């Protein structure tokens, strides 16, 4: 499926939901692309998972902000690849640094930079421990198996809708 077709399908999926996230945050390695940056050279031309670009374009078209949260120990390679893939300008925040504290600090920085509440964010990552730590902050977090896909997008939006309606229920009850 080409990028345009994926984008079209992603837009259809987005159209099914009333409550959309304000910001979608992506991990890089094994979420947007199928490799670890530290195992590659800057001189190479990287490629994304097949659905990644179409999904990014669809979110952008819906005026949903995009950000990166990566614990890659090779941020220079990651940034070079984002540039080569012509994706650099798509993201309002790019937090790429290695850390022992999962991705808590990455999200604190994204929150400070954007001013958006954690509850308005949706996050995709391929590592359990990142998902666990970031969901505790209030971010709807989705574990991806083989990179971000249209199926993962649908799952993410379903979970986001569920958690935003339950938090508005909570507010109503107060
Ligand atoms: Mg990863």
py3Dmol code that shows the C-alpha trace and the ligand (Angstrom):
import py3Dmol

protein = """\
ATOM      1  CA  UNK A   1       0.000   0.000   0.000  1.00  0.00           C
ATOM      2  CA  UNK A   2       1.474   3.377  -1.024  1.00  0.00           C
ATOM      3  CA  UNK A   3       1.800   6.407   1.270  1.00  0.00           C
ATOM      4  CA  UNK A   4      -1.227   8.155  -0.292  1.00  0.00           C
ATOM      5  CA  UNK A   5      -3.467   5.121   0.199  1.00  0.00           C
ATOM      6  CA  UNK A   6      -2.328   4.720   3.825  1.00  0.00           C
ATOM      7  CA  UNK A   7      -2.940   8.435   4.424  1.00  0.00           C
ATOM      8  CA  UNK A   8      -6.458   8.122   2.996  1.00  0.00           C
ATOM      9  CA  UNK A   9      -7.235   5.146   5.224  1.00  0.00           C
ATOM     10  CA  UNK A  10      -5.724   6.869   8.252  1.00  0.00           C
ATOM     11  CA  UNK A  11      -7.954   9.906   7.577  1.00  0.00           C
ATOM     12  CA  UNK A  12     -10.974   7.599   7.412  1.00  0.00           C
ATOM     13  CA  UNK A  13     -10.020   6.053  10.759  1.00  0.00           C
ATOM     14  CA  UNK A  14      -9.487   9.516  12.289  1.00  0.00           C
ATOM     15  CA  UNK A  15     -12.944  10.497  11.016  1.00  0.00           C
ATOM     16  CA  UNK A  16     -14.542   7.760  13.133  1.00  0.00           C
ATOM     17  CA  UNK A  17     -13.582   9.409  16.413  1.00  0.00           C
ATOM     18  CA  UNK A  18     -15.001  12.549  18.011  1.00  0.00           C
ATOM     19  CA  UNK A  19     -12.325  13.051  20.652  1.00  0.00           C
ATOM     20  CA  UNK A  20      -8.913  13.254  18.988  1.00  0.00           C
ATOM     21  CA  UNK A  21      -5.555  13.710  20.716  1.00  0.00           C
ATOM     22  CA  UNK A  22      -3.928  17.163  20.418  1.00  0.00           C
ATOM     23  CA  UNK A  23      -0.472  15.620  20.105  1.00  0.00           C
ATOM     24  CA  UNK A  24       0.769  12.221  18.926  1.00  0.00           C
ATOM     25  CA  UNK A  25       4.235  11.179  20.107  1.00  0.00           C
ATOM     26  CA  UNK A  26       6.311   8.503  18.382  1.00  0.00           C
ATOM     27  CA  UNK A  27       9.314   6.481  19.426  1.00  0.00           C
ATOM     28  CA  UNK A  28      11.826   6.058  16.574  1.00  0.00           C
ATOM     29  CA  UNK A  29      13.632   2.668  16.635  1.00  0.00           C
ATOM     30  CA  UNK A  30      11.230  -0.200  15.872  1.00  0.00           C
ATOM     31  CA  UNK A  31       8.265   2.194  15.899  1.00  0.00           C
ATOM     32  CA  UNK A  32       8.793   4.549  12.942  1.00  0.00           C
ATOM     33  CA  UNK A  33      11.687   2.612  11.393  1.00  0.00           C
ATOM     34  CA  UNK A  34      12.802  -1.031  11.607  1.00  0.00           C
ATOM     35  CA  UNK A  35      16.304  -0.696  13.074  1.00  0.00           C
ATOM     36  CA  UNK A  36      18.399   0.729  15.918  1.00  0.00           C
ATOM     37  CA  UNK A  37      20.120   3.984  14.906  1.00  0.00           C
ATOM     38  CA  UNK A  38      23.329   3.044  16.713  1.00  0.00           C
ATOM     39  CA  UNK A  39      23.744   0.060  14.379  1.00  0.00           C
ATOM     40  CA  UNK A  40      23.588   2.213  11.261  1.00  0.00           C
ATOM     41  CA  UNK A  41      25.771   4.792   9.564  1.00  0.00           C
ATOM     42  CA  UNK A  42      24.770   8.383   8.825  1.00  0.00           C
ATOM     43  CA  UNK A  43      25.745   7.805   5.210  1.00  0.00           C
ATOM     44  CA  UNK A  44      22.954   5.269   4.678  1.00  0.00           C
ATOM     45  CA  UNK A  45      19.504   6.106   3.364  1.00  0.00           C
ATOM     46  CA  UNK A  46      17.012   4.885   5.961  1.00  0.00           C
ATOM     47  CA  UNK A  47      13.493   3.665   5.270  1.00  0.00           C
ATOM     48  CA  UNK A  48      10.375   3.807   7.437  1.00  0.00           C
ATOM     49  CA  UNK A  49       7.835   1.102   8.287  1.00  0.00           C
ATOM     50  CA  UNK A  50       5.324   0.877   5.415  1.00  0.00           C
ATOM     51  CA  UNK A  51       2.447   2.715   7.190  1.00  0.00           C
ATOM     52  CA  UNK A  52       4.502   5.306   9.063  1.00  0.00           C
ATOM     53  CA  UNK A  53       4.609   8.159   6.548  1.00  0.00           C
ATOM     54  CA  UNK A  54       0.944   7.953   5.558  1.00  0.00           C
ATOM     55  CA  UNK A  55      -0.079   8.061   9.234  1.00  0.00           C
ATOM     56  CA  UNK A  56       2.157  11.074   9.948  1.00  0.00           C
ATOM     57  CA  UNK A  57       0.708  12.950   6.945  1.00  0.00           C
ATOM     58  CA  UNK A  58      -2.875  12.168   7.950  1.00  0.00           C
ATOM     59  CA  UNK A  59      -2.339  13.395  11.529  1.00  0.00           C
ATOM     60  CA  UNK A  60      -0.733  16.556  10.203  1.00  0.00           C
ATOM     61  CA  UNK A  61      -3.677  17.156   7.873  1.00  0.00           C
ATOM     62  CA  UNK A  62      -6.005  16.870  10.884  1.00  0.00           C
ATOM     63  CA  UNK A  63      -3.924  19.606  12.601  1.00  0.00           C
ATOM     64  CA  UNK A  64      -2.737  17.183  15.254  1.00  0.00           C
ATOM     65  CA  UNK A  65       0.757  18.036  16.485  1.00  0.00           C
ATOM     66  CA  UNK A  66       3.520  15.430  16.229  1.00  0.00           C
ATOM     67  CA  UNK A  67       6.540  14.802  18.449  1.00  0.00           C
ATOM     68  CA  UNK A  68       9.392  12.330  18.931  1.00  0.00           C
ATOM     69  CA  UNK A  69      10.416  10.688  22.212  1.00  0.00           C
ATOM     70  CA  UNK A  70      13.450   8.462  21.699  1.00  0.00           C
ATOM     71  CA  UNK A  71      16.024   7.019  24.099  1.00  0.00           C
ATOM     72  CA  UNK A  72      18.445   6.389  21.250  1.00  0.00           C
ATOM     73  CA  UNK A  73      22.104   6.643  22.256  1.00  0.00           C
ATOM     74  CA  UNK A  74      22.792   7.952  18.729  1.00  0.00           C
ATOM     75  CA  UNK A  75      20.760  11.185  18.469  1.00  0.00           C
ATOM     76  CA  UNK A  76      23.011  12.564  15.728  1.00  0.00           C
ATOM     77  CA  UNK A  77      22.224   9.585  13.482  1.00  0.00           C
ATOM     78  CA  UNK A  78      18.515   9.774  14.354  1.00  0.00           C
ATOM     79  CA  UNK A  79      18.381  13.483  13.465  1.00  0.00           C
ATOM     80  CA  UNK A  80      20.312  12.938  10.225  1.00  0.00           C
ATOM     81  CA  UNK A  81      17.827  10.205   9.247  1.00  0.00           C
ATOM     82  CA  UNK A  82      14.796  12.391  10.049  1.00  0.00           C
ATOM     83  CA  UNK A  83      16.352  15.051   7.852  1.00  0.00           C
ATOM     84  CA  UNK A  84      17.070  12.592   5.008  1.00  0.00           C
ATOM     85  CA  UNK A  85      13.489  11.325   5.180  1.00  0.00           C
ATOM     86  CA  UNK A  86      12.287  14.964   5.020  1.00  0.00           C
ATOM     87  CA  UNK A  87      10.356  14.563   8.266  1.00  0.00           C
ATOM     88  CA  UNK A  88      12.281  16.962  10.492  1.00  0.00           C
ATOM     89  CA  UNK A  89       9.879  19.893  10.076  1.00  0.00           C
ATOM     90  CA  UNK A  90       6.840  17.716  10.890  1.00  0.00           C
ATOM     91  CA  UNK A  91       7.564  17.577  14.628  1.00  0.00           C
ATOM     92  CA  UNK A  92       6.895  20.298  17.215  1.00  0.00           C
ATOM     93  CA  UNK A  93       9.311  18.585  19.615  1.00  0.00           C
ATOM     94  CA  UNK A  94      12.107  16.065  19.126  1.00  0.00           C
ATOM     95  CA  UNK A  95      13.364  14.695  22.430  1.00  0.00           C
ATOM     96  CA  UNK A  96      16.131  12.265  21.507  1.00  0.00           C
ATOM     97  CA  UNK A  97      18.549  11.338  24.300  1.00  0.00           C
ATOM     98  CA  UNK A  98      19.425   8.179  26.169  1.00  0.00           C
ATOM     99  CA  UNK A  99      18.163   7.901  29.723  1.00  0.00           C
ATOM    100  CA  UNK A 100      17.747   5.362  32.495  1.00  0.00           C
ATOM    101  CA  UNK A 101      14.441   6.804  33.600  1.00  0.00           C
ATOM    102  CA  UNK A 102      12.419   5.329  30.739  1.00  0.00           C
ATOM    103  CA  UNK A 103      10.762   8.247  28.961  1.00  0.00           C
ATOM    104  CA  UNK A 104       9.437  10.270  31.876  1.00  0.00           C
ATOM    105  CA  UNK A 105      11.884  13.090  31.271  1.00  0.00           C
ATOM    106  CA  UNK A 106      11.206  13.077  27.526  1.00  0.00           C
ATOM    107  CA  UNK A 107       7.518  13.652  28.190  1.00  0.00           C
ATOM    108  CA  UNK A 108       8.146  16.305  30.848  1.00  0.00           C
ATOM    109  CA  UNK A 109      10.127  18.223  28.228  1.00  0.00           C
ATOM    110  CA  UNK A 110       7.458  17.732  25.555  1.00  0.00           C
ATOM    111  CA  UNK A 111       4.838  18.944  28.022  1.00  0.00           C
ATOM    112  CA  UNK A 112       6.897  22.051  28.888  1.00  0.00           C
ATOM    113  CA  UNK A 113       7.555  22.788  25.235  1.00  0.00           C
ATOM    114  CA  UNK A 114       3.970  22.395  24.016  1.00  0.00           C
ATOM    115  CA  UNK A 115       2.003  23.316  27.145  1.00  0.00           C
ATOM    116  CA  UNK A 116      -0.349  20.425  26.373  1.00  0.00           C
ATOM    117  CA  UNK A 117      -1.724  18.206  29.155  1.00  0.00           C
ATOM    118  CA  UNK A 118      -0.574  14.571  29.221  1.00  0.00           C
ATOM    119  CA  UNK A 119      -4.214  13.486  28.907  1.00  0.00           C
ATOM    120  CA  UNK A 120      -4.394  15.072  25.436  1.00  0.00           C
ATOM    121  CA  UNK A 121      -1.449  13.009  24.148  1.00  0.00           C
ATOM    122  CA  UNK A 122      -1.251   9.646  22.383  1.00  0.00           C
ATOM    123  CA  UNK A 123       2.043   7.712  22.347  1.00  0.00           C
ATOM    124  CA  UNK A 124       3.361   4.791  20.267  1.00  0.00           C
ATOM    125  CA  UNK A 125       6.381   2.722  21.348  1.00  0.00           C
ATOM    126  CA  UNK A 126       7.672  -0.848  20.974  1.00  0.00           C
ATOM    127  CA  UNK A 127       8.958  -1.284  24.548  1.00  0.00           C
ATOM    128  CA  UNK A 128       6.803  -2.357  27.473  1.00  0.00           C
ATOM    129  CA  UNK A 129       8.741  -0.384  30.078  1.00  0.00           C
ATOM    130  CA  UNK A 130       8.300   2.897  28.167  1.00  0.00           C
ATOM    131  CA  UNK A 131       4.583   2.250  27.745  1.00  0.00           C
ATOM    132  CA  UNK A 132       4.254   1.472  31.440  1.00  0.00           C
ATOM    133  CA  UNK A 133       6.088   4.578  32.681  1.00  0.00           C
ATOM    134  CA  UNK A 134       4.435   6.994  30.256  1.00  0.00           C
ATOM    135  CA  UNK A 135       0.874   5.716  30.802  1.00  0.00           C
ATOM    136  CA  UNK A 136       1.366   6.388  34.517  1.00  0.00           C
ATOM    137  CA  UNK A 137       1.822  10.061  33.581  1.00  0.00           C
ATOM    138  CA  UNK A 138      -1.659  10.094  32.034  1.00  0.00           C
ATOM    139  CA  UNK A 139      -0.689   9.634  28.367  1.00  0.00           C
ATOM    140  CA  UNK A 140      -2.654   7.060  26.348  1.00  0.00           C
ATOM    141  CA  UNK A 141       0.185   4.704  25.343  1.00  0.00           C
ATOM    142  CA  UNK A 142       0.114   1.946  22.736  1.00  0.00           C
ATOM    143  CA  UNK A 143       2.604  -0.893  22.391  1.00  0.00           C
ATOM    144  CA  UNK A 144       3.394  -1.625  18.746  1.00  0.00           C
ATOM    145  CA  UNK A 145       4.523  -5.069  17.608  1.00  0.00           C
ATOM    146  CA  UNK A 146       5.979  -4.456  14.175  1.00  0.00           C
ATOM    147  CA  UNK A 147       6.151  -0.696  13.852  1.00  0.00           C
ATOM    148  CA  UNK A 148       3.280   1.761  13.767  1.00  0.00           C
ATOM    149  CA  UNK A 149       0.398   0.543  11.577  1.00  0.00           C
ATOM    150  CA  UNK A 150      -3.149   1.594  10.710  1.00  0.00           C
ATOM    151  CA  UNK A 151      -4.285  -1.076  13.184  1.00  0.00           C
ATOM    152  CA  UNK A 152      -2.179   0.508  15.946  1.00  0.00           C
ATOM    153  CA  UNK A 153      -3.614   3.937  15.059  1.00  0.00           C
ATOM    154  CA  UNK A 154      -7.167   2.633  15.364  1.00  0.00           C
ATOM    155  CA  UNK A 155      -6.311   0.936  18.674  1.00  0.00           C
ATOM    156  CA  UNK A 156      -4.695   4.135  19.957  1.00  0.00           C
ATOM    157  CA  UNK A 157      -7.701   6.292  19.082  1.00  0.00           C
ATOM    158  CA  UNK A 158     -10.089   3.751  20.631  1.00  0.00           C
ATOM    159  CA  UNK A 159      -8.107   3.728  23.883  1.00  0.00           C
ATOM    160  CA  UNK A 160      -7.789   7.523  23.791  1.00  0.00           C
ATOM    161  CA  UNK A 161     -11.564   7.931  23.415  1.00  0.00           C
ATOM    162  CA  UNK A 162     -12.134   5.481  26.268  1.00  0.00           C
ATOM    163  CA  UNK A 163      -9.762   7.251  28.627  1.00  0.00           C
ATOM    164  CA  UNK A 164     -10.937  10.775  27.731  1.00  0.00           C
ATOM    165  CA  UNK A 165     -14.597   9.853  28.267  1.00  0.00           C
ATOM    166  CA  UNK A 166     -13.771   8.190  31.575  1.00  0.00           C
ATOM    167  CA  UNK A 167     -11.850  11.280  32.734  1.00  0.00           C
ATOM    168  CA  UNK A 168     -14.726  13.586  31.754  1.00  0.00           C
ATOM    169  CA  UNK A 169     -17.039  11.216  33.650  1.00  0.00           C
ATOM    170  CA  UNK A 170     -14.757  11.623  36.642  1.00  0.00           C
ATOM    171  CA  UNK A 171     -14.890  15.406  36.278  1.00  0.00           C
ATOM    172  CA  UNK A 172     -18.681  15.307  36.072  1.00  0.00           C
ATOM    173  CA  UNK A 173     -18.884  13.269  39.253  1.00  0.00           C
ATOM    174  CA  UNK A 174     -16.734  15.750  41.210  1.00  0.00           C
TER     175      UNK A 174
END
"""
ligand_1 = """\
1
MG
Mg 11.911 1.676 20.122
"""
view = py3Dmol.view(width=600, height=400)
view.addModel(protein, "pdb")
view.setStyle({"model": 0}, {"cartoon": {"style": "trace"}})
view.addModel(ligand_1, "xyz")
view.setStyle({"model": 1}, {"stick": {}})
view.zoomTo()
view.show()
